[in-house]
Amino acid sequence: MPARRTSSARAAAGEDFPVICSEVVDFVSEYRCFVRYGEILDVRHYRGDWSEAPSREVVEQAIAAYDSAPAGYAADFGVTSDGRTLLVEVNDGYSLGPYGLWPELYAQLLSARWAQMVGTDDPCDFGLPVPGMWRNT
């Protein structure tokens, strides 16, 4: 009798687990957008042509539209070969790499998400605007 193949997703979620697929996209560059309490802290390039930056307008609209966002997370955006800025994925703030984000900002992002997850006050929320490199301040 041949061995039965079982995917881990099917085994964990059952036979009727929905799978969402997108069309194949040719990304020429990708950037990670770090977000804390709905505010963009910084955007860092991590793959491809650094000179192909994502549309600021598209990124800001996507972040603003994420109504159920956790207190801290990262959203990865890519620029396609035809110039579109698309969301690649979103990563929860409790388990993401800093990709060059300043250590203080990274700690504040992690603290915001951890406090939300365990239901405590955020010890790194000082009530002051965080100096992000994304803004022109």
matplotlib code that plots the C-alpha trace (Angstrom):
import matplotlib.pyplot as plt

x = [0.0, 1.5, 2.3, -0.4, 0.7, -0.7, 0.1, 0.6, -2.0, -4.6, -3.8, -4.1, -7.1, -9.1, -10.0, -12.0, -9.3, -9.5, -6.4, -6.1, -3.8, -2.8, -1.5, 2.2, 3.9, 7.3, 8.6, 11.8, 12.1, 10.6, 10.4, 9.4, 7.1, 7.3, 4.0, 3.3, -0.1, -1.1, 1.9, 4.6, 7.9, 10.2, 10.4, 13.4, 14.6, 15.3, 15.3, 15.9, 16.6, 16.8, 16.1, 12.6, 10.8, 7.1, 4.5, 4.2, 0.5, -0.3, 1.6, -0.1, -3.5, -3.0, -1.8, -4.7, -7.2, -6.0, -8.7, -8.0, -4.2, -2.3, -0.5, 2.8, 3.4, 5.3, 3.8, 6.0, 5.4, 6.8, 7.3, 6.5, 8.2, 5.3, 5.6, 2.7, 3.1, 1.5, 1.2, 3.4, 2.5, 1.9, 3.9, 2.8, 5.0, 5.9, 7.9, 9.7, 13.2, 14.4, 15.8, 17.9, 15.3, 16.8, 17.0, 15.0, 12.1, 12.3, 12.0, 9.0, 7.3, 7.9, 6.8, 3.5, 2.5, 3.6, 1.7, -1.4, -1.0, -0.7, -3.1, -0.8, 0.2, 3.0, 6.1, 7.5, 4.5, 5.7, 2.9, 5.4, 5.6, 8.3, 10.8, 10.4, 12.5, 9.4, 8.0, 9.5, 9.9]
y = [0.0, 3.4, 5.9, 8.5, 12.1, 14.6, 18.3, 19.9, 22.5, 19.9, 17.9, 20.9, 22.5, 19.6, 18.9, 22.1, 24.6, 27.6, 28.5, 32.0, 32.4, 35.4, 35.8, 35.4, 38.8, 39.9, 42.0, 44.0, 45.3, 44.7, 46.9, 46.2, 48.8, 48.9, 50.0, 50.7, 51.9, 52.6, 54.9, 54.1, 54.0, 53.3, 51.6, 49.4, 47.9, 44.1, 42.7, 43.7, 47.1, 49.6, 52.5, 51.1, 52.4, 51.7, 54.4, 56.4, 57.0, 53.3, 52.3, 55.0, 54.1, 50.3, 51.0, 53.3, 50.8, 48.0, 48.4, 45.2, 45.7, 44.6, 47.2, 46.3, 44.7, 44.8, 45.1, 44.1, 45.9, 45.2, 47.2, 45.2, 45.3, 47.3, 49.9, 48.9, 48.9, 45.8, 44.3, 41.2, 40.0, 41.2, 39.9, 40.0, 42.2, 39.5, 37.6, 39.6, 40.7, 44.3, 44.6, 47.5, 49.3, 51.3, 49.2, 51.6, 51.6, 47.8, 47.4, 49.8, 47.9, 44.5, 46.0, 47.3, 44.0, 42.0, 44.2, 43.8, 40.0, 39.6, 42.4, 44.7, 48.4, 49.0, 50.0, 51.6, 53.8, 57.2, 59.2, 61.0, 60.9, 58.4, 59.9, 57.8, 58.1, 57.7, 61.1, 64.5, 65.6]
z = [0.0, -1.0, 1.8, 2.3, 1.9, 4.3, 4.3, 7.7, 6.9, 6.0, 9.0, 11.3, 9.8, 8.2, 4.6, 4.0, 5.0, 2.6, 0.7, -0.9, -3.9, -5.9, -9.4, -10.0, -9.4, -10.5, -7.6, -8.4, -4.8, -1.4, 1.7, 5.3, 7.0, 10.8, 12.5, 16.2, 17.3, 13.7, 13.1, 10.6, 12.5, 9.5, 6.2, 5.3, 2.1, 2.3, -1.2, -4.8, -6.4, -3.5, -6.0, -6.7, -3.6, -2.8, -3.3, 0.0, -0.7, -1.3, 1.9, 4.1, 2.7, 3.4, 7.0, 7.6, 6.2, 8.5, 11.1, 13.1, 13.2, 16.3, 18.4, 16.7, 13.3, 10.0, 6.6, 3.6, 0.3, -3.0, -6.2, -9.4, -12.7, -14.0, -11.2, -8.9, -5.1, -3.6, -0.1, 0.1, 3.7, 7.2, 10.2, 13.8, 16.0, 18.5, 16.0, 13.3, 12.5, 12.7, 9.2, 10.3, 12.4, 15.2, 18.3, 20.4, 17.9, 17.5, 21.3, 21.4, 18.6, 20.4, 23.7, 22.3, 20.8, 23.8, 26.2, 24.0, 23.9, 27.7, 28.6, 30.4, 30.1, 27.6, 29.6, 26.5, 25.7, 27.0, 25.3, 23.1, 19.4, 18.2, 15.9, 12.8, 9.7, 7.5, 8.4, 7.4, 11.0]

ax = plt.figure().add_subplot(projection="3d")
ax.plot(x, y, z, "-o")
ax.set_aspect("equal")
plt.show()
